[in-house]
């Protein structure tokens, strides 16, 4: 009887290898890729002009195709909020709830496994590779808290861990699994070479915006301004785009840095009031939050500062509300020394 | 056989793929799905998703800054 495993596919090298190791042992594998909203996958490449030359492939899909497996991409944006807001095991260096995240994903994969009559789960985890979620003492926590117990197999480091059910039952041969550990990627690269994988996503950099310091600062600023830990999909997408400037606690400017971002932000003009320079080439700016009439002029002066009219005595801008009503403003651009450092998020 | 139009404008990777995947799960073999997208990544990703899941891309084109893909749903059970 051919056994069936569901693999957590991130799009990185480790999960690619873990699946291939299982396939070598005759296991049927299908992949799951969870979309949290914070995934570093394609988004900015699709927005910024300077990134247009970067490959726009989704690495999880690409991996699945290389492996010849089906891939199910599952939207967990809403459910994932609770992981971000209240991580039981806390955050990492930034707002990354890595251990809780892993537990959550394995739990969701377990539910999928049970619903689809698969036998076990595999991940590309390696003992000691990550400071929080991939330590010898935290790996059993993932098994216990997710409820998967010994139906979770990590083929790349299995021989450093107690035998799992698939090994004990003889579904897979433990001797043909690996004992990788630590942060070095050399063993994985050697294994990739042995399997004939020449092209794969570069391992450095992580796959989640929550591990990024700058992004976490912006998210924290959003929570502080709103007085609670909440976000919508649009909020977290917009944190990836433009300059974020908060001249007053109540409102923030999101100013495009180049044409691609301007085009992207245009799609939000029915949700956010906006400013656009008309007398000079310049950015598009969304205004997020509550602001008074006199603050529109302050915002306009800041936006003018980022336009080609920054040295002109006056710049003309169009203010547009969410109903589409427009009016023109003429303002002197804000001099650089008046743009306070603490405004820049 | 039916043709469904799916609006994926403004959605970024991987949401267009997720929308296509979820809509196809509701369709029958032989039905067609036309996805209208603005994320250029879909020109790689939706065909890749179709290939690994056994569905057929009939057409993919760029029209007025919109990426339009036409997919024929195949019977992938068993």
Interface residues (C-beta under 8 A of the other chain):
Chain A: X33 X35 X39 X41 X42 X43 X45 X46 X47 X52 X55 X56 X57 X58 X60 X61 X62 X64 X65 X68 X69 X70 X71 X72 X73 X74 X75 X237 X267
Chain B: X9 X10 X12 X13 X14 X15 X17 X18 X21 X38 X39 X40 X41 X43 X44 X45 X48 X49 X51 X52 X53
